[in-house]
Amino acid sequence: MTRLAQTLGLTEFQTEIVSTVRQFVDKEVIPTAQELEHSDTYPQAIVDQMKDMDLFGLMIPEEYGGLGESLLTYALCVEELARGWMSVSGVINTHFIVAYMIRQHGTDAQKQKFLPRMATGETRGAFSMSEPELGSDVAAIRTRAKKNDDGTYTIDGQKMWLTNGGSSTLVAALVRTDEGAEKPHRNLTAFLVEKPTGFGEVVPGLTIPGKLDKLGYKGIDTTELIFDGYRASADDVLGGVTGQGFFQMMDGVEVGRVNVSARACGVGIRAFELAVRYAQQRETFGKPIAEHQAIAFQIAEMATKVEAAHLMMVNAARLKDSGERNDVAAGMAKFMCSEFCSEVTQQSFRIHGGYGYSKEYEIERLMRDAPFLLIGEGTSEIQKNIISKRLLSDYRV
Ligand SMILES: Cc1cc2nc3c(=O)[nH]c(=O)nc-3n(C[C@H](O)[C@H](O)[C@H](O)COP(=O)(O)OP(=O)(O)OC[C@H]3O[C@@H](n4cnc5c(N)ncnc54)[C@H](O)[C@@H]3O)c2cc1C
């Protein structure tokens, strides 16, 4: 029997955990997603079960209490979660990037302090680069940390679009530290900012104003963050050395791109499943619409896109796991998976006819979720910049 998005060569553990997550999604996520989405309710019960399944520690090394799994395992689990509801995958996305950055770039003390608590989900990560005036142009960051005589830093400025901004307790924030470097991106530093959950001035000098109202991706909180005289210590600098923030964040974004690819695959698979079912149930002109060639061809096109996206995503994850540079593979996967996801949800929507526009049908949610994947972790244009720059250099005449 042909099934889409299968992955060859998985270990026994990978097969088992992906199947467990799939069953969890079918039983707990899909039946509740529409209601939680429409009421913009945080999926606390689902998050608690994800903690019990150790999903917050999937990629955290075993010595720190995590499962020590690969990026591929993580991405396949995310694909399953996003198949159920993209917001649920968003809950672990920024957490996973921050844990990855601490694992790769943190000092020993930072790893000891944060990773065990992150593995259980007790500490939850958010990732903050964007500001009101910039997203793609990261080197233009304006939020500033000024060093004080006692070695602490005072941070002032405004950050934008923090996924999990209110529900997280640890924010990796990229700010300007003015190292005197000529290239702007060498003047940036990542700070690990601890805070309680919630909104308002949660610690002196740090305010999370409230949830931003979005087109889709509901339930999960996306916020601004305002630093106004916030005091950070030198121990809060990721890796203990200033001026390294841009590289550390870009490393995080690179695995984040595989993660967004996996989310796009999950949303695309669900859009396909809904379409292939509906097309066999809905009748027009005396037969199921699947028997009209125009619809059958759409099914074929959607399936091919779903399959191609899955293969690109798996390839990018495996490349990273092998220790090879994967900026081009991750950029290509992110670009293609998100564009295909958009096309497949649009095709599924059309197959649903008027019902696709009804809030009773799941496809309307996927139609609102898919566009975010074209933007998050760098837009398609930014991916094309990355891909073309590298290839023009590697294929230089
Ligand atoms: C729901 C949501 C959640 C988010 N979560 C986070 C988060 O957790 N942390 C975080 O840091 N950020 C987050 N973001 C921000 C996101 O990463 C940015 O929105 C994204 O990087 C694009 O930046 P921008 O919105 O400033 O668009 P801009 O950079 O202003 O781009 C506007 C347009 O110009 C195009 N463009 C820009 N530069 C170029 C160029 N050089 N060549 C060609 N075209 C170009 C872009 O592709 C786009 O079409 C989130 C955004 C959303 C909507």
The ligand as a Gaussian input file, in Angstrom:
#p B3LYP/6-31G(d) Opt

LIG

0 1
 C        3.586000      34.581000      13.956000
 C        5.026000      34.998000      13.929000
 C        5.914000      34.468000      14.844000
 C        7.254000      34.876000      14.839000
 N        8.100000      34.382000      15.796000
 C        9.356000      34.902000      15.903000
 C       10.211000      34.531000      16.981000
 O        9.881000      33.685000      17.805000
 N       11.403000      35.156000      17.096000
 C       11.826000      36.096000      16.210000
 O       12.935000      36.615000      16.359000
 N       11.050000      36.451000      15.146000
 C        9.829000      35.871000      14.976000
 N        9.016000      36.255000      13.927000
 C        9.490000      37.269000      12.995000
 C        9.869000      36.698000      11.645000
 O       11.065000      35.966000      11.759000
 C        9.994000      37.877000      10.683000
 O        8.684000      38.380000      10.473000
 C       10.598000      37.475000       9.354000
 O       11.970000      37.193000       9.523000
 C       10.463000      38.598000       8.302000
 O       10.885000      39.817000       8.816000
 P        9.949000      41.135000       8.667000
 O        8.591000      40.767000       9.121000
 O       10.629000      42.233000       9.401000
 O        9.901000      41.416000       7.150000
 P       10.972000      42.313000       6.339000
 O       12.340000      41.882000       6.668000
 O       10.629000      43.740000       6.552000
 O       10.614000      41.896000       4.854000
 C        9.488000      42.426000       4.157000
 C        9.477000      41.831000       2.745000
 O       10.667000      42.219000       2.056000
 C       11.354000      41.067000       1.605000
 N       12.805000      41.291000       1.728000
 C       13.482000      41.755000       2.803000
 N       14.796000      41.827000       2.533000
 C       14.964000      41.385000       1.274000
 C       16.087000      41.184000       0.418000
 N       17.328000      41.446000       0.829000
 N       15.878000      40.721000      -0.838000
 C       14.628000      40.435000      -1.260000
 N       13.524000      40.571000      -0.502000
 C       13.683000      41.047000       0.740000
 C       10.914000      39.935000       2.524000
 O       11.066000      38.667000       1.907000
 C        9.445000      40.300000       2.719000
 O        8.705000      39.870000       1.629000
 C        7.695000      35.797000      13.876000
 C        6.796000      36.305000      12.923000
 C        5.481000      35.921000      12.947000
 C        4.535000      36.511000      11.926000

